[in-house]
């Protein structure tokens, strides 16, 4: 019990620190979002009217008062679940915009994260089972080589091959002009077709970390005394690899997978920018570019809470699966 209470205390302290930093960091950026909006409307060569800036600031509900008062107002609105109006997508609220982008990001990044974990773990276990063979060399060296390639180069190469040259898939976007968002087969098939290239670019590099991690953990596990004892007792090699090797070696991967799932809300900023995909990653980029404090804060907060909750659940899971962790803390 003491172990779980300590984990909960660390979680609460880290969450408070993350909320505070989430409040401070956007305000440390130079510039005024209201001034940026007026400048964009009037043109870069025109002088900015202070009265118009003040009117836009009031219309947007920009924070007023000293920093401490803004922090108190921020905690109050956060407790009520209100994030304000987005400066970039005015007059839509931050909650409305996040709700629109969340489904796109979960559909793309969530599915590719799960597939990457399954594919990488299976390939890593196979490489460890066939270690020091040609299969091990191909999987290990191949994944290491692919991992050295720049991600944006792979994405642009996919666009050139399958969108520009072969014209098999669209170059970008979430759906085409011939369909509108809704629960219809036309929109679903169109959205799937637009998501193939972004998903493929993520799946090329996504499994690499899981492959290397699972392979190294399993090789180390199969060299332990209990694995040698199982071989001395006459157990078959596949049974030892699955029962004594993969079952134990997969635990660190499960922890990493939980943390990776916690970061799904952040999407993948680079891939969504390259493919013009309407997810939270592109939304975050636009919020930072336009100094959209409410949208930035909400996105950063969701990402941080997701990672913290996943990390906390992983710690709890480790404490349940491995009693030695709890004993070390108590000692």
C-alpha positions as CSV (number, residue, x, y, z in Angstrom):
1,X,0.0,0.0,0.0
2,X,2.8,2.4,0.8
3,X,4.2,1.9,-2.7
4,X,0.9,2.9,-4.3
5,X,0.4,5.9,-2.0
6,X,3.9,7.1,-3.0
7,X,3.1,6.8,-6.6
8,X,-0.2,8.7,-6.2
9,X,1.7,11.5,-4.3
10,X,4.3,11.8,-7.1
11,X,1.5,11.8,-9.6
12,X,-0.4,14.7,-7.9
13,X,2.8,16.8,-7.4
14,X,3.8,16.3,-11.0
15,X,0.3,17.1,-12.3
16,X,0.4,20.4,-10.3
17,X,3.8,21.3,-11.7
18,X,2.6,20.5,-15.3
19,X,-0.5,22.6,-14.9
20,X,1.6,25.5,-13.6
21,X,4.2,25.2,-16.4
22,X,1.3,24.9,-18.9
23,X,0.1,28.3,-17.7
24,X,3.5,30.0,-17.7
25,X,5.1,28.8,-20.9
26,X,2.7,30.3,-23.5
27,X,2.8,33.6,-21.7
28,X,6.6,33.7,-22.0
29,X,6.3,33.9,-25.8
30,X,6.9,37.4,-27.2
31,X,4.1,39.2,-29.0
32,X,0.4,39.8,-28.6
33,X,-2.2,37.5,-30.2
34,X,-4.7,40.3,-30.7
35,X,-2.1,42.4,-32.4
36,X,-1.1,39.5,-34.7
37,X,-4.8,39.1,-35.7
38,X,-5.2,42.8,-36.5
39,X,-1.9,42.8,-38.4
40,X,-3.1,39.7,-40.4
41,X,-6.4,41.4,-41.3
42,X,-4.9,44.8,-42.3
43,X,-1.8,43.4,-44.0
44,X,1.8,43.4,-43.1
45,X,2.5,46.8,-44.6
46,X,-0.3,48.6,-42.7
47,X,0.2,50.2,-39.3
48,X,-1.7,48.6,-36.4
49,X,-4.4,50.7,-34.7
50,X,-4.2,50.3,-30.9
51,X,-7.9,50.8,-30.6
52,X,-8.5,47.8,-32.9
53,X,-6.0,45.7,-30.9
54,X,-7.9,46.6,-27.7
55,X,-11.2,45.7,-29.3
56,X,-10.0,42.3,-30.6
57,X,-8.4,41.6,-27.2
58,X,-11.7,42.3,-25.4
59,X,-13.6,40.2,-28.0
60,X,-11.3,37.3,-27.5
61,X,-11.5,37.5,-23.8
62,X,-7.8,37.8,-23.5
63,X,-6.5,37.5,-19.9
64,X,-6.2,40.7,-17.9
65,X,-4.6,41.7,-14.7
66,X,-1.3,40.7,-13.2
67,X,0.2,37.2,-13.6
68,X,-1.0,36.0,-10.2
69,X,-4.6,37.0,-11.0
70,X,-4.4,35.3,-14.4
71,X,-3.2,32.1,-12.7
72,X,-6.1,32.2,-10.2
73,X,-8.5,32.7,-13.1
74,X,-6.9,29.9,-15.0
75,X,-7.2,27.4,-12.2
76,X,-10.9,28.5,-11.7
77,X,-11.8,28.0,-15.3
78,X,-9.8,24.7,-15.4
79,X,-11.8,23.4,-12.4
80,X,-15.0,24.2,-14.3
81,X,-13.7,22.4,-17.4
82,X,-13.8,25.6,-19.5
83,X,-10.9,26.5,-21.8
84,X,-12.2,29.6,-23.4
85,X,-12.5,30.7,-27.1
86,X,-9.8,29.8,-29.6
87,X,-8.0,32.9,-31.0
88,X,-7.2,31.0,-34.2
89,X,-10.7,29.5,-34.9
90,X,-12.8,32.3,-33.4
91,X,-15.7,32.2,-32.6
92,X,-15.4,28.4,-31.9
93,X,-14.5,27.3,-28.4
94,X,-11.4,25.4,-27.6
95,X,-13.4,22.4,-26.5
96,X,-15.2,22.4,-29.9
97,X,-12.0,22.5,-31.9
98,X,-10.3,19.8,-29.8
99,X,-13.4,17.6,-30.2
100,X,-13.1,17.9,-33.9
101,X,-9.4,17.1,-34.1
102,X,-9.4,14.3,-31.5
103,X,-11.1,11.7,-33.5
104,X,-8.7,12.2,-36.5
105,X,-5.7,11.9,-34.2
106,X,-6.9,8.8,-32.3
107,X,-7.9,7.1,-35.5
108,X,-4.5,7.7,-37.2
109,X,-2.0,7.7,-34.3
110,X,-3.9,5.3,-32.1
111,X,-4.2,2.6,-34.7
112,X,-0.6,2.9,-35.9
113,X,0.7,2.9,-32.3
114,X,-1.1,-0.4,-31.6
115,X,0.1,-2.0,-34.9
116,X,3.6,-0.7,-34.4
117,X,3.7,-2.3,-30.9
118,X,2.3,-5.6,-32.0
119,X,4.5,-5.8,-35.1
120,X,7.7,-4.7,-33.4
121,X,7.2,-7.0,-30.4
122,X,6.6,-10.0,-32.6
123,X,9.6,-9.3,-34.8
124,X,11.8,-8.6,-31.8
125,X,10.8,-11.9,-30.2
126,X,11.4,-13.8,-33.5
127,X,14.8,-12.2,-33.8
128,X,15.7,-13.2,-30.3
129,X,14.4,-16.7,-30.8
130,X,16.5,-17.0,-34.0
131,X,19.5,-15.0,-32.6
132,X,22.8,-15.2,-34.4
133,X,21.1,-16.4,-37.6
134,X,20.3,-14.7,-40.8
135,X,16.8,-13.9,-39.6
136,X,18.2,-12.0,-36.6
137,X,20.6,-10.1,-38.8
138,X,18.0,-9.1,-41.3
139,X,15.5,-7.9,-38.7
140,X,18.1,-6.1,-36.5
141,X,20.2,-4.5,-39.2
142,X,17.2,-3.7,-41.4
143,X,15.4,-1.9,-38.6
144,X,18.5,-0.1,-37.5
145,X,19.1,1.1,-41.1
146,X,15.5,2.3,-41.5
147,X,15.8,4.1,-38.2
148,X,18.6,6.3,-39.5
149,X,16.5,7.6,-42.4
150,X,14.9,11.1,-41.8
151,X,11.2,10.8,-41.2
152,X,10.2,13.7,-43.3
153,X,12.2,12.2,-46.2
154,X,10.3,9.0,-46.0
155,X,7.0,10.9,-45.9
156,X,7.9,13.0,-48.9
157,X,9.1,9.9,-50.8
158,X,5.7,8.2,-50.1
159,X,3.9,11.2,-51.5
160,X,6.1,11.3,-54.6
161,X,5.7,7.5,-55.3
162,X,2.1,6.8,-54.4
163,X,0.4,10.1,-54.8
164,X,2.3,12.1,-57.5
165,X,3.7,9.3,-59.7
166,X,1.3,6.4,-59.3
167,X,-1.8,8.5,-58.3
168,X,-3.0,5.7,-56.0
169,X,-3.7,7.9,-52.9
170,X,-4.4,11.6,-52.3
171,X,-1.4,13.8,-51.4
172,X,-2.9,15.0,-48.2
173,X,-5.9,16.2,-46.2
174,X,-8.4,14.2,-44.2
175,X,-11.1,13.8,-46.8
176,X,-11.9,15.0,-50.4
177,X,-14.2,17.7,-51.6
178,X,-16.7,15.1,-52.8
179,X,-17.7,14.0,-49.2
180,X,-18.6,15.8,-46.0
181,X,-17.9,14.6,-42.4
182,X,-20.6,12.2,-41.2
183,X,-21.3,8.5,-40.4
184,X,-21.7,7.5,-44.1
185,X,-19.8,4.9,-46.1
186,X,-18.7,7.5,-48.6
187,X,-17.0,9.6,-46.0
188,X,-15.5,6.6,-44.2
189,X,-14.0,5.2,-47.4
190,X,-12.7,8.6,-48.4
191,X,-11.1,9.2,-45.0
192,X,-9.5,5.8,-45.0
193,X,-8.0,6.5,-48.4
194,X,-6.6,9.8,-47.2
195,X,-5.1,8.2,-44.1
196,X,-3.2,5.4,-45.9
197,X,0.0,7.4,-46.6
198,X,0.2,9.1,-43.2
199,X,-0.3,5.7,-41.5
200,X,2.2,4.0,-43.7
201,X,4.8,6.7,-42.9
202,X,4.3,6.1,-39.2
203,X,4.3,2.3,-39.5
204,X,7.7,2.3,-41.3
205,X,9.5,3.8,-38.4
206,X,7.1,3.0,-35.5
207,X,8.0,-0.6,-34.8
208,X,11.8,0.0,-34.7
209,X,12.0,0.8,-31.0
210,X,9.8,-2.1,-30.1
211,X,11.9,-4.5,-32.2
212,X,15.3,-3.5,-30.7
213,X,13.9,-3.4,-27.1
214,X,12.1,-6.7,-27.3
215,X,15.0,-8.4,-28.9
216,X,17.6,-7.3,-26.4
217,X,15.3,-7.9,-23.4
218,X,14.4,-11.4,-24.6
219,X,18.1,-12.4,-25.3
220,X,19.0,-11.3,-21.8
221,X,16.1,-13.1,-20.3
222,X,16.9,-16.4,-22.1
223,X,20.4,-16.2,-20.6
224,X,19.1,-16.2,-17.0
225,X,19.5,-19.1,-14.6
226,X,15.8,-20.1,-14.7
227,X,15.9,-20.4,-18.5
228,X,19.0,-22.6,-18.3
229,X,17.2,-24.7,-15.6
230,X,14.2,-25.1,-17.9
231,X,16.5,-26.4,-20.7
232,X,18.1,-28.8,-18.3
233,X,14.7,-30.1,-17.4
234,X,14.1,-31.0,-21.0
235,X,11.5,-28.3,-21.9
236,X,11.3,-27.6,-25.7
237,X,13.0,-24.5,-27.1
238,X,9.7,-22.8,-28.3
239,X,8.1,-23.3,-24.9
240,X,11.1,-21.8,-23.1
241,X,11.1,-18.8,-25.5
242,X,7.4,-18.1,-25.0
243,X,7.0,-19.0,-21.3
244,X,10.3,-17.8,-19.9
245,X,11.6,-15.4,-22.5
246,X,8.8,-13.4,-24.2
247,X,6.5,-13.4,-21.3
248,X,9.0,-11.6,-19.0
249,X,10.8,-9.6,-21.7
250,X,7.6,-8.0,-22.9
251,X,7.1,-6.1,-19.6
252,X,9.3,-3.1,-20.4
253,X,7.6,-2.9,-23.8
254,X,4.2,-2.9,-22.2
255,X,5.3,0.0,-19.9
256,X,6.6,2.0,-22.9
257,X,3.4,1.2,-24.9
258,X,1.3,2.6,-22.0
259,X,3.3,5.8,-22.0
260,X,3.1,6.0,-25.8
261,X,-0.7,5.6,-25.7
262,X,-0.8,8.4,-23.2
263,X,0.9,10.7,-25.8
264,X,-1.7,10.0,-28.5
265,X,-3.5,13.2,-27.9
266,X,-0.5,15.2,-29.1
267,X,-0.7,13.5,-32.4
268,X,2.3,13.7,-34.6
269,X,2.9,17.3,-35.5
270,X,5.4,16.7,-38.3
271,X,3.3,14.0,-40.1
272,X,0.1,16.0,-39.8
273,X,1.8,19.0,-41.2
274,X,3.4,17.2,-44.2
275,X,0.1,15.5,-45.1
276,X,-2.1,18.4,-44.1
277,X,-4.0,16.0,-41.8
278,X,-6.7,17.6,-39.7
279,X,-5.6,16.3,-36.3
280,X,-4.4,17.7,-33.0
281,X,-0.8,17.8,-34.2
282,X,-1.5,20.3,-36.9
283,X,-3.9,22.2,-34.6
284,X,-1.1,22.5,-32.1
285,X,1.3,23.9,-34.7
286,X,-1.3,26.5,-35.8
287,X,-2.0,27.4,-32.1
288,X,1.7,28.0,-31.5
289,X,2.1,30.0,-34.7
290,X,-0.8,32.3,-33.8
291,X,-0.1,32.6,-30.1
292,X,-3.4,31.0,-29.4
293,X,-3.0,30.7,-25.6
294,X,-6.3,29.0,-24.7
295,X,-5.9,26.3,-27.4
296,X,-2.2,25.8,-26.7
297,X,-2.8,25.4,-23.0
298,X,-5.7,22.9,-23.5
299,X,-3.6,20.8,-25.9
300,X,-0.5,20.8,-23.8
301,X,-2.6,20.0,-20.7
302,X,-4.3,17.1,-22.4
303,X,-1.0,15.7,-23.6
304,X,0.6,16.0,-20.2
305,X,-2.3,14.5,-18.3
306,X,-2.4,11.6,-20.8
307,X,1.3,10.8,-20.3
308,X,1.1,11.2,-16.6
309,X,-1.9,9.0,-16.2
310,X,-0.3,6.4,-18.5
311,X,2.9,6.5,-16.5
312,X,1.0,6.2,-13.2
313,X,-0.9,3.2,-14.5
314,X,2.3,1.6,-15.7
315,X,3.8,2.1,-12.2
316,X,0.8,0.5,-10.6
317,X,0.9,-2.3,-13.1
318,X,4.5,-3.0,-12.3
319,X,3.8,-3.0,-8.6
320,X,1.0,-5.6,-9.2
321,X,3.0,-7.8,-11.6
322,X,6.4,-7.6,-9.8
323,X,6.2,-7.7,-6.0
324,X,9.9,-7.0,-5.8
325,X,9.3,-3.4,-6.7
326,X,7.0,-2.9,-3.7
327,X,9.5,-4.6,-1.3
328,X,12.3,-2.4,-2.5
329,X,10.3,0.8,-1.8
330,X,9.2,-0.4,1.6
331,X,12.8,-1.4,2.5
